[in-house]
Amino acid sequence: MQKDQLLQAINNGAALTKLYGSDALEAQKSRYVSLAEEFSNTYNKADFDFFSSPGRTEIGGNHTDHNFGRVLAGAVNLDNVAVAAANGSMTVNVISRGFSKFSVDLNNLEPNKAEYYTSESLIRGVAARLKELDYKIGGFDCIVDSGVPKGSGISSSASFEVLIGAIFSHLFNEGKLDPVLNAQIGQYAENVFFGKPCGLMDQTACSVGGLITIDFADPSKPIVKKVDFDFIKTGYSLVITDTGGNHADLNDEYASLPSDMKGVAAQMGKKVLREVEPQQLIDAIPSLRGKVTDRAILRAIHFEGDNARVANQVAALEKNDFNAFLQMVKDSGRSSFMYNQNVFPSSAPEEQGISLALALSDIALGSEGAYRVHGGGFAGTIQAFVPQNLLNKYINTLEPTFGKGKCHKLFIRPQGSIKVEF
């Protein structure tokens, strides 16, 4: 789309209101205009497109996806935005605001351990998988602006992966890439090229959009179902609080979660815990001790509870029983703390930002609302459903400790990873 047309459409505001709501419209207009100007000036191009990929909030099912369980998740209004145009080469040139410029040569699509944990590896991985699946790939120039805080538990990496997938889809494949396949390609890139053994929940929530439940019983064909529920009408705000903490040294902690769970399953002759019935697990505990760690058994107990809880949460929302849903959010948080043990790193038990945030949430909310660890855990964020009459109290209780602006009031956005149609 030509720059002049884009600027006119941006200032009209209709497309941006759908993505961000009316309260953030002026800020988003400024964001998009500045990206358009920067792209035009940097690459000397007047014909380009915008792409947006949301972050996600995990609402139910904490660390269940990697053992083929169920999850409940939603796309949120914090997003990654890219402005991009094909460049006629096999090189992807990326300027990511706040980071150094880099390029990826698509003639080389092999995993490289020296490239682990980098954006370059994700682009290379997405391109490699697309090519394997007979999709077209090509070089493009782009500028990325992230509104998904890194390490915030809203899944910046998954959002970035499916953003890149959307760019390849629309620039070279007429937008034909299915959202669930885009998610699977993103997971492949993160597992094989980025070096992180993640599940598929984050990518699916970011790619599909809206409030969804996903059943990973067959991870090659995850069952994705939209959940028809309007959180805005409840009078509660969904608040994500970034407690800080560094995720860079936590890869071993994250990897231990699926490893522990799968270790228990293996002792029971299964590949993953989804293949184990809850009562089978309880009956096997005496024989499991000594073969696996007690921590692994506790994490398996968490999986069974949270996996069942997702189905009950969906049923409660579909029946408009919000109080029952809130109680299950609390139950999930308790299980994550006691059994899954992903609230603080075992390697640094003195660093307990999430534990402190949960304690302050308990003080601010008492018996009202609900709160829990959010996402991968160990460091990063908590999630809370806060009644409107306690919203200011809640924010004023947590932000003095974690910093002004660290409490993010979110809403569920219906669009996933898309080319923005103005």
N, C-alpha and C positions, 0 to 999 in steps of 0.2 A: 504494500500500500504506500502511496506517495506521502512524503513527509507533511506537506501542507494539508492533505486530507486527514491524516492522522491527528495533527494538532487541532484541527477543527472538531474532530470526533471526540478527542480527549476533553476539550473544553465544554462540549455538550454534556458530558458526564453520565449519560444513561448507562453505558456499558460498565463503567467503574462503580456505579451505585449498586449494581447487581453483585459485584464481587466484594465490596467493602462496606456497604451501607451508606446512608446519607451523612452520618456524623463524621466520617473520615474522608468525605468526597474531596474537599479542597486540598487536603494534604496529599491525596493520591493523584489529583490533577497535577500538582507541582512535581511529584515524583516522576510521573510519566513524561511530562514535558521536558524535564531535565535529562531524562534518559534518551529521549528522541534527539535532543540537541547534541548531547555528548556523542551519541552513535554517529550522527551525521557528520560532526566535526572530526571525529577520530578516524572513521573509515571512508569519509568522502562519498557517502552514499545517501541518496534521497528516497530510496525504495526499500522498505523493511517492514517487519511485523513484530508485534508484541506477543509474548507468551507468559502465562502465569501458572504457578504450581503451588497449591496450598501446603501449609504445615498440617499436622494432624494431632488430634488429641485422642489418646486411648481412654475410653470410658469404661470398658470392662474387658477382662481377660489379660492379666499382667503376666507376661512371659508364658503364654500358652501357645502362641503360633508356631514356635519352632519344634513343638512336639505334636503338631497337627491338630491343635485344639481350636476352640471358638474364640472370637474376639468381637467386641463392640467398639466402634471407633467413628470419629467424625473429622471431616476436613474443616479447617478453621480459616478465619479471615487474615491471618498473618501468612504472607506468601513470599516466594521467590519470583521475581519478574525478570524476564530477559527480553531484550530487543535484538533481533537477529536477521541476517540475510545470507543467502548462499553466496559463496565467493568463487565458484568455478574451479576449485582446487580440491586436494584431499587433505587439507589442513584446517583444523578447527582453531580459531583464534579467540581467546576469552579474556575479557577484562572483567574481573569480579571486584566490585567496589570495596575498597578497604584491603585488597590483597594485590599481589604482584600479577602482572599480565603473564599469560602462558599460552602455549600452543601445543596441539596434539596432532601428530602425523598419523593419519588413518591408513597409511600403507603398512604400518606396524600394529597389528592387533593381537599381540601376544601378552599374557600377564607378565608383570615384572615386579618382583618383590621389593626392588629398590623404589618403586612407585607406590607401594602400599600406603593407604590412609591419605591419599591426595585426590584432588578433583580431577587431575589428569587421568588417574586410573579409572575413575567412574565413567568418564567420557569414552575412553578406550574400550572399557568393558561393555557399555551400552552399544557402541558401534559394532564391536565384534559379534555380539549375540544377534543383533539385527541382521548382519551379513550372513551369519549361519542360518538364519530363518528366511533367507532370500528377500529381505527388504533392501531397498537402495540406501546407500549412505553417501555422504559427500561433505566437503569442507564448508564451513560457514564462519562468519564473523559475528561476535555477540558481546554484549555488555550485560552483566547480571547484577541485580541489586537484591540483596537478601533482607526480607523483613521477617525471616524465621531465625531468631537468635540461635547461633551455634551453641550446642550444649544445653539448650533450653528444654529438651524433652519433647519438643514439638516436631522433631524429626527433620532437621535441616538436610541431612544427607539423602534421605529417601525423596524428599521434595525436589532436591537438585537432580537426582537420577531420573525421575519421571518427567521433569522439565526438559532435560536433554532428549529423552525419548519423544516428547511431544514436538520438539524442534525438528528432529530427524523425520518424524512422521509427516509433518505439514510441509517442510521444505522439499522433501524428496519422495514422499509416498502418498501424496494427495490426502493426508490426514486419515489414512486407513488403519492405523495401528489401534487395535482394541485396547481399552483402558486396563483390563486385567492382564493382558499380555504385556503391556508397557510396564506394569508393576512387576511381573515375573522377570522381565529383562533387567529391571533395576536391581532386583534381588540378586540375580546372577552376577551383575557387575560388582555389587558390594561383596558377595561371597568370594568370587574367584579373582577379581582384579584389585579390589580394595583391601581384602584380607580380613573381613569381619563376618563371622558366621551368624548373620541375622536371619530372622524369620521373614514372612511376607506381609505382615499386617501393615507396617508403616507405608510401604510402597503402594499397597492396594488402596488404603484410605486416601492417600494423596492423589492417586491417579483417578479414582472413581468419583470422589466427592460426596457431599451430603453426609447423613448419618447412616451408617451401614453396619450390618453384622456379617462376619465372614466365617465360614466353616472350612477348615483346612484338612478335613479328614482325608481327602485326596488332594495334596498340595499342587498337583499338576492341573487340577480342575477345581479350584476353590469355589465354593458356593457363596456368592455375594448377594445379599438381600438388603434393599433399602428399608429403613425403619421410619415409618411415618409418625413423627412426634415433633412438636414445636416447643423447644425449651423456653423460648421467649415468653410464652403464655403462662409459664409456671410462676413467674415472679422471682425466679432465682437467677443469679449470674454465674456463669462458668468462669472461674478465675484460675489461671495458671501462674504460680509464683516461682520465679527463677531464684534459687538459693545460692547460685554461684557454684564454685567447685570446678576442678579441672577433670575433664573426661579423658585427657590424653593418655594417662597411665592406667586406665581402667579396662583395657581390652581383655586382660586375663580374667578380671572379675565377671565381665559379660559372658565370656566364653565358658566360664564354669557353670553357668545356669543350664544351658542345653546339655552340656556334658554330664552334669550330675543327674539330670532327669533321664537322659537316654541311658545312663549307666544303670539306673534302677530298672528301666524297661528291659535292658539286655539280660539282667539277672532273672527276669521273669519270662525270658524267651521271646521278647517282643522288640520291635525296632524303636518305637516311641511310646510314650505314656498314653496316647489316645487309644492304643490297642489294649490297654489294661483297664478293667472295671474297678471302680473305687473300692468295693469290698474285697476284691482280689488283692489289692495293694495292702489294705489293712491286715488281711489274713497272712500276708507274706512277710510282714515286718519282722517277726522274730527270726526268720531264716535269712533275711536281708542284712541284718546287723552283722558286722564283721566282713561282709562281702563288699558293701558300699559304706560310705560314711553316713553318720547320723544326719548331717546336713543334707545329703542327697535324698534321704528318706523324707525329711521335712519338706524339701522342695517338691518332691513328688506328691505329697499330701496337698500342698498348695495348688499344684496343677489340677488335681482332680476336683478340688473345691471351686476354683475360679472358672474352670471349663464348664462345669454345671451351672455356675452362677450366671454366666453370660446368657444362656437360654432363658433363665428366669428373669433376668433384667429386661430382655427384649419383650418377654410376655407381659411384664409389669408396665412397660412403656406403651405397648399396644393396647392395654386395658386402661391406660391413663391413670395408673396407680403410682403416682410419683413418690409417695411416701415409702412404698415398698422398694422402689428403685433406689432411693437414697439410703435405706438401710443396707442394701446389698453393696453399695459403694463403700460404706463403712466396713462391712464384713470383708470386702476385697482388700481394703487397706490394712486391716488387722492381719489378714492372712499373709500379705506381702511382708509385713514387718516381722511376724513371729515365725513363719514357716519358710517363705522364699528368701528372706534375709538379704534383700537388695536395697536396704534403706541407707546403709553406710558401708564403705569398703572394709573387708576383713583385714586388708593390708594397712589400713590407717584408721583404726577405730576412734581415734581422737577427733577426726573430721566428721562431724555429724550435722551438716547444714540441713539436710532433709528432716532428720529427727527433730531438730529445733523448730523447723517450720511447722511440722505436725503438732508439736506441743503448743506453739503459739496459736495455731488454728483451733485447737481444743479449748484454749483459754478464751479466744474471741467468740467462738460459736457455741460452746457448751453442747447442749443436746440438739441444737438447730443445724440444718444443713448436713453436709458430709464432706470428708476430705480423705486423701490417700496419696501414696507415692505415685508418681506419674512417669510412664515410659520405662526406660531401662533401669533407672534407679542408680544407687550408689552415690551419685552427685546430681545436681541439676534441679529438677522441678517437682512440685507437688500440685495436685489438682483439688479444687474445692468447688462445691455447689453452695452458693452463699445467698440467703434470703435478702431481698432488696433492702429491708430495714436495717440489716447488719453489714451492708457492703462497705460503708465508710469506716465503720469500726474495724472491720476485718483488714482492710488495706492499711489503716493507720496503726494496726497492731503489728503487721508483718514488715512493712516497708522501712521503718526505722532501723530494723536489724539487717535487712538484705539490700536496701537501697531504693531510692525514689524511682518509680517506674518499673520496678521488678514484678509487680502484680499486673498481669495482663488480663483484662476483661475481654473475653472472646465470644464469638458466635459461630454456629455451624454454617459453613458456606455450602451451597448446593453444587457448585462447580468443582470438578477436579482439575487435573493438569490439562490446560487448554491453550489453543491460540485465541487470543482476545479478539472477539469479533465486534468491531466498532460500528 
